[in-house]
Amino acid sequence: MKIGYLQFNPVFGKNDKNREQIKIKLNNIKADIIVIPELPVSGYFFSTKQEAEMLAEPIPGATTSMLQKISAETGTYFVCGILEKSNEDLYNSAVLVGPNGLISTYRKTHLFYDEKKFFKPGNDYSIVVIKGVKIGILVCFDHLFPEAARTLALMGAQIICHPSNLVLAEIAQQTTRVRALENRVFWIMANRYGSETKNGKTLTYTGESQIIAPNGGIIHRAKPEGDEIYITEINPEDALEKNITEFNNVFEDRRTDIYRI
């Protein structure tokens, strides 16, 4: 299976321009799954909830329609962040889109910093089978909570797709290696780069998107800045092997009788 990510620098509030940028970058792409960063259409650094509402869109909507057209032409499936408006509520969501349209939506369950002012958290995890491979989705700050990745792994995830807008340097680059190792899964983290400034405050995004193997090894890591599409071929069956030694299995050795979560 060919998996990969798109790293780029969206422009805040320019939804149409950002969609066009994504469309151009993904033109003629040939892969099975490509992950696109968190909120790559709207941008991220909102001053007010009203500003976020103006940039939000329904799911399905303009972004899923664009991705579906590219998918129908190329056969590539896409995981992409979207600022979702559902009735009166806003969610920091990620969608999985294929040749026939929207397949699933995940709403970020662990909200970071000012996100708590604007968004409602999601309340569910799910697995989708794409080309015979089980796919799970998390968004950005979810990486810091081992229970989230473990839940997806216990549900059978072989690949965790992770759209992100990371602002804490090096942290997720470390934790996602640990999450991949402790669950024996592949991990695709698509991060943006660049910065956004509002009211005298600047958020700087850290880039360094990466793909991690089930042994925690870095298959590839992007630079802190610069556009990049990276695609690599993996064997998803490697993520079915949960043994560390002949006597140790990352799932079977768990002591659920004494854990406190």
N, C-alpha and C positions, 0 to 999 in steps of 0.2 A: 504494500500500500504506500502511495506517495502522499506525504503530509508536509505542511509548511505554514508559513505565516507571512503577513504583510506588516512591515514597520514603516510608518510615515508620520508626517506632521500636519494634522488637520488645522484648519483656520476657524477660530471660534465664531459661532453664529452664522457661518456661511454654508448652510445645509446643501444647497444645490451645487456649490463649488466643490464641497468635499465629496459628495456622491460622484461627481464627474471625475474627480481625482482618483477615487477608488476604481471607477469603471475603466479609466485609462490604464491604470497600473495592472489591473487584472485581465486586460485584453489578451486573449489567446493563451491564458494560463492553462497548464496541463498538470493537474494533480487530482488526488481523491478528496482531500480536505485541506482548506486554507483557513487559518484563523486571522481575524482582523481585530484591531484594538477595541477597547472600551470607548463608547460614545464617540466614534470617529466621524460622525456626520454633524452633530451639534456642537462639538467641543465639550469641555468639562467644567470650567471654572465659572459657575453661575453666581451672580450677585444676589438675586432674589428668586423666590419660587415662581414669580410671574415671568421672569426672564426665561426660566427653564420651561415653563408651560408654552411660551411662544415658540420654542425650538423643538418641542416634543412632537411625536407623531404616533399614529396608531400602529398596531401590529395585527394583521399585515398592513402594509402601507407603501410609501414611495421607496424606502430602502429595501424592503424585502422584494418588491417588484423588480428593482434594478438587479439585485443579486440573482433572482430567479432567471432573468433573461441571460445573464452571463453563464449561469450554471447550465441552462438548456443548450447553450452554444458549445460549452467546453466539457460538460460532464463533471465538473468540479463542484463539490459541496462546500458551503461557506458557513463559518461561525462568526458572527459579527455583533458587536455591541450596538444597542439602540436606546435612545431616551424615549421610553414608552409612555404614552398617555392613554389611560384606560378610564373612561368616565371622568371623574374629577381627580383621579389619582395619578401620580407619576412614579415610574419604576426605572431603575437602572438595570436594563435587561440585555440579554443576548439571545440571538435567534440562530437556529440551524435551518438553512435554506438549501434546497436541491432543485433539480431540473423541473419538478412539478410544483414548486412553490414552498411555502412555509411548512416546516416539519415539526419544529418544537420551539418553545420560548422558555427561557430560564430567567427568573427575576432574582437579582443579587440578594443574598440572604444576610450578609454582614456589611452594613453601611459604614463608610469611612468619613469621619470628621463632618464637614458641612452637609454631606449627603443626607444626614439625619434630619436636616431642616426641610429638605425638598422631596425626598423619596419615601415611599413605603417599602419595607423589606419584603422579599419573597419568602415563601414558607414551604418550599418543596424542592426535592431533587429527583431527577429522572434520568433514565438511560434510553438512548436511541440507537438502533442497529442500522449502520450504514455499510453496505457492501459486505455484510457478514461480520462486521466489527462493532463492538459496543462502545459508544461514545458518551462521555459525561461532560458537563459544562459547569465551570465556576467563573466568577468575575472578580478580578483585581483583589481587593482586600480579603476575599474568601480564603486566599492562600494561607493566611496566618492562623487558620483554625483547622487543626488536623482532623477534627471530626467530620468536616465537610468532605475532604478528599477521601477519608476512610469510608464514609457512607457510600459514595459513588463506587469505590473499589469493591465494597461488599455487595453492591448491586450488580457487579460484573464488569465495570468500566475497564476497558483496555487502553483507551486514550482519554486523557482529560484535556479539554480545550479551554484556554484561559485568556480571554480578552482583558487587557489591562491598560490603566493610565497611572503608572507607578511614579510616585514622587519621593519615596524613601529609598535612597541609593543602596543597591546591593542586597537589600533584605529579601525581596522575592526571588532574586536570582539564587539565593541560598535555600530558602524554604521550599521552593518548588523542586529542587534536587532532592531534598529530604522526603517530601511528599511522594515523589516518584519512587524513591528507594523503599520507603516503609510500606508502600502499597504494591510495589512491583508493577508500575504502569508507565506508559509513555505520557509525556507532558508537553503540550505546545503552548507557550506563553507568548502572546503577541502584544507588545507594548508600543506606545507612541514615544516620540521625542519632541523637543522644542519647549516652548513656555507660553503661558497665558498670564496677563497682568490685569488686575481689577482693583480699583480703589487703592492704589499704591502697594498692593500685595502681588507677588509673583509666584506662580507654581511652575517648577521646572521638572519636566518629565525625563525619565532616566534611560529610555531606550533599552538596549541590551536584551531584546527579545531572544528567546532560546527554546530549543527542543532538547528534552531530557529523555534518556533511556531508562528502562526499568531498574537498572543497577545504580541509578543516580548519576551516571556519566553524562557529560555535556556532548550531545551530538553536534550542536552548532550554537554559537551565541553571536548576536549582532553587535555592532559598535554602539556606543552611547548616543551617537547622532548619525543621521543619514537614512535615506529611504532604502529599504531592502525587501525583496521577496526571496525567501529561501525555501527550497523544496528538497526533501530527502526521502529515500525509500526505506521503509522499515518492514519488519515481520511482526504483525500484531500478535501472533501466537506467542511471542516472547513474553507478553504480559499475562499469559495464562499460567506461567510457572511461578508459583508462590513459595517454593522451597528455597531457603538460604543454605542449608546443609541437608544431608539425608535425614537428619533428625529434627530439623527446624523448618516450620512453615509460618509465614507472617500472619496468616489467618488462624490456623489451627492452634497456635501457641498463645493466642490471646487469653488473658485471664479475666473474662467478663464477670466472673463470680466475685472479684474483689475491686474492680475498677469503680471509680466515682466520676460520673460525667454529668 
